[in-house]
Amino acid sequence: MQNVTCVELRIPVKAIAEEAFAQLKTAFDALGGSEESDVLTGKAAHVAWFEASDNQEEQFLRLKTAAQVLGVNAQDIHIATLDDNWATAWQKHWTAMPIGKSLCVRPSFCDALPDRSIDVVLDPGQAFGTGTHPTTYLCLEAIEDYCAKQCPQSLLDMGAGSGLLAITAAKMGAQNIVCVDYDPLSVEACEVNASINNITLTSILDDTPPNQTYELVVANILYNPLMDMAKPLAASVERHLILSGILDTQVPSLIQAYTAHGLTHHNTRNKEGWAVVEFIR
């Protein structure tokens, strides 16, 4: 793709829900997007890029107004014009990330960390999931802990995004991996990133779990869809379930919903106001 002038919209993660930011991207036909974390401050932001219009002043105003309608404070809305290629604009914010005891998650243009035994290469493109968000970080820690005790013989990654969770589990020994996502871009990203990492998995376009059971099930989505799919997702769990995309305040009701479908609460991990909840059967 040739370089184009584009408009960048940047909003702190804590200032807008992922679903609301996704609405902004869709409404204004975003060229792409990512979630970025400042390596010095640790602060995360939702970022999207749009083709620059002939009247950028009007375009800026429309983006700002739409964000404010969704509840974002004016001081949290950052809009700028970029003169480089949107497809590589996110690269300047990325670095190799150490996670847990043994994991390194990095884009292909960063070197691996020498003290990490599990190296996952991930170029997310337009699909969400880079490891920088607290929920993704916590999920990876939970997967590492599970795989350290035993390698799951089957795994379902529901709402797989870039495929990061599934690929990480595969590098830790997981077998018979299925990724499910409702977004065609995510289905493609799972396949591409699996190939980059020499991982075999099945990537499916759907918004409901398959009608079968898996030893380990992971779902890093959001509270509302997790609540909506509590019955079928719980039914897909053979042994262990890891749920994320949840605020600390949403944990009690989530536990109630999944224990009502035959699972037992096992553990809760917290980071920066977000939580990962684990269940066992």
Secondary structure, 3 states (H helix, E strand, C coil): CCCCCEEEEEEEHHHCCHHHHHHHHHHCCCCEEEEEECCCCCCEEEEEEEECCCCHHHHHHHHHHHHHHCCCCHHHCEEEEECCCHHHHHHHHCCCEEECCCEEEECCCCCCCCCCCEEEECCCCCCCCCCCCHHHHHHHHHHHHHHHHCCCCCEEEECCCCCHHHHHHHHCCCCCEEEEECCHHHHHHHHHHHHHCCCCCEEEECCCCCCCCEEEEEEECCHHHHHHCHHHHHHCEEEEEEEEEEEHHHHHHHHHHHHCCCCEEEEEEEECCEEEEEEEC
